[in-house]
């Protein structure tokens, strides 16, 4: 029997994918479903689901659920995830990488996609090895003239670790760990 999915039915490198199953078949003790790329227009996802359901051995198969997913990082999806949000998240992951999924997860869940997009577009400050590195860059950017006026013995003893911690604990920034780096976002934007 031909695969109900028109897209690749095998794992891809980093493309976020979902496994959608027919609930009629599942309730009858059969596994019938397919993997599909989440990074495509929502109409195409719905079309793949409709084709999969049409090939069910338990007609009328009308209900479906997401039974598995991959390449979404720490972001957790529900069985009945909103497909429009899912496709939107996957598209933004294509643009910003897996960091975007980690940001959505940090903020809450998939219902926070608009907030995550805003943070990515307006509040992202960059990737750093540590909070101290971010604080050093921040202080240099804001106070470079004042730093030049300080004696070396003071300038070389600034507690950038403490400044970074204070910025985060004070709610000025928040961070997302991803891919061995600390990604910093302005929390007040």
C-alpha positions in Angstrom: 0.0 0.0 0.0 1.3 3.5 -0.9 2.3 5.7 2.0 -0.5 8.1 3.1 2.0 10.9 3.3 3.3 12.6 0.2 6.4 14.0 1.9 9.4 12.1 2.9 8.4 9.3 5.3 11.8 9.0 6.9 13.8 11.2 9.3 15.3 14.4 8.1 18.3 16.1 9.7 16.8 19.0 11.7 13.3 19.6 10.3 10.7 19.6 13.0 8.4 16.7 12.3 5.2 15.2 13.8 3.8 11.7 13.7 0.0 12.0 13.2 -2.1 8.9 13.9 -5.7 7.9 13.1 -7.6 7.6 16.3 -10.1 5.2 14.8 -7.3 2.8 14.0 -5.6 3.4 17.3 -8.8 2.6 19.2 -9.2 -0.6 17.1 -5.6 -1.7 18.1 -3.9 -0.7 14.8 -1.2 1.7 14.2 -2.0 3.9 11.2 -0.4 7.2 10.7 2.6 9.0 9.2 5.5 11.3 9.8 5.2 14.7 8.2 7.3 17.9 8.2 5.8 20.6 10.4 7.6 23.3 8.4 5.1 23.6 5.7 1.9 25.6 5.1 -0.9 24.5 7.5 -3.1 23.6 4.5 -0.4 21.1 3.4 -0.3 19.5 6.9 -4.1 19.2 6.9 -3.9 17.7 3.4 -1.5 15.1 4.5 -3.6 14.3 7.5 -6.7 13.9 5.3 -4.9 11.6 2.9 -3.7 9.5 5.9 -7.2 9.3 7.3 -8.6 8.4 3.8 -6.4 5.3 3.8 -7.6 4.1 7.2 -8.9 0.6 7.5 -11.4 1.9 10.1 -13.7 4.2 8.2 -15.0 6.7 8.8 -11.6 7.8 10.2 -12.1 11.5 11.0 -10.2 12.1 14.2 -6.4 12.2 14.6 -3.8 13.0 17.2 -0.1 13.8 17.3 1.5 10.7 18.8 5.1 11.7 18.4 7.4 14.5 17.3 11.1 15.3 16.8 13.5 18.2 16.3 11.5 20.6 18.6 14.2 20.6 21.3 12.7 20.9 24.8 9.4 22.2 23.5 6.6 19.8 24.4 3.7 19.3 22.0 0.3 18.1 23.0 -1.6 15.4 21.1 -4.1 18.0 19.9 -1.8 20.8 19.1 -3.2 23.7 17.1 -1.8 23.1 13.6 -1.6 26.8 12.7 0.6 27.5 15.7 2.6 24.4 15.0 3.3 25.4 11.4 4.1 28.9 12.5 6.6 27.7 15.1 8.3 25.4 12.6 8.6 28.2 10.1 10.1 30.5 12.7 12.5 27.6 13.7 13.5 27.5 10.0 14.3 31.2 10.3 15.9 31.3 13.7 17.0 27.7 14.3 16.2 25.4 17.2 16.8 28.4 19.5 13.3 29.6 18.7 11.7 26.4 20.0 13.8 26.6 23.1 12.6 30.2 23.5 9.0 29.2 23.2 9.6 26.4 25.7 11.3 28.9 28.1 8.3 31.3 27.9 5.7 28.6 28.4 4.2 26.5 25.6 3.1 26.8 22.0 0.4 29.3 22.9 3.2 31.8 23.5 4.4 31.9 19.9 3.6 35.6 19.5 5.5 36.5 22.6 8.5 34.4 21.5 8.5 36.0 18.1 8.4 39.5 19.7 11.3 38.5 22.0 13.3 37.1 19.1 12.8 40.2 16.9 13.0 42.9 19.5 14.7 41.7 22.6 17.5 39.3 21.5 20.9 40.5 22.7 23.1 37.7 21.4 24.9 34.5 22.3 27.5 34.5 25.0 29.7 32.0 26.8 28.5 33.3 30.2 26.6 36.0 31.9 29.9 37.6 32.8 30.7 37.9 29.1 27.3 39.5 28.4 27.8 41.9 31.3 31.3 42.9 30.1 30.0 43.7 26.7 27.0 45.6 28.1 29.1 47.7 30.5 31.7 48.4 27.7 28.9 49.5 25.4 27.1 51.7 27.9 30.1 53.1 29.9 33.1 52.9 27.7 34.1 56.5 28.3 33.7 56.2 32.1 35.7 52.9 32.1 38.6 54.7 30.3 38.8 57.2 33.2 39.1 54.4 35.8 42.6 53.3 37.0 43.6 49.9 35.7 43.5 48.3 39.1 39.8 49.1 39.4 38.8 48.4 35.8 40.4 44.9 36.0 38.5 44.1 39.1 34.9 44.8 38.1 32.7 41.9 39.1 31.1 41.1 35.7 29.7 37.7 37.1 27.9 39.7 39.8 26.6 42.3 37.4 25.3 39.6 35.0 23.6 37.8 37.9 22.0 41.0 39.1 20.7 41.9 35.6 19.1 38.5 35.4 17.8 38.3 39.0 16.5 41.9 38.8 14.4 41.0 35.7 16.3 43.2 33.2 17.3 40.1 31.1 16.5 36.5 30.8 18.6 33.7 29.3 18.1 30.5 27.3 20.8 27.9 27.2 21.1 26.4 23.8 23.9 24.7 21.8 26.6 25.4 24.4 25.8 29.1 24.5 23.8 31.5 26.7 21.4 33.4 24.7 20.4 36.7 26.3 17.1 38.5 25.9 16.1 41.9 27.2 13.2 41.3 29.6 12.0 44.9 29.6 11.3 45.3 25.9 
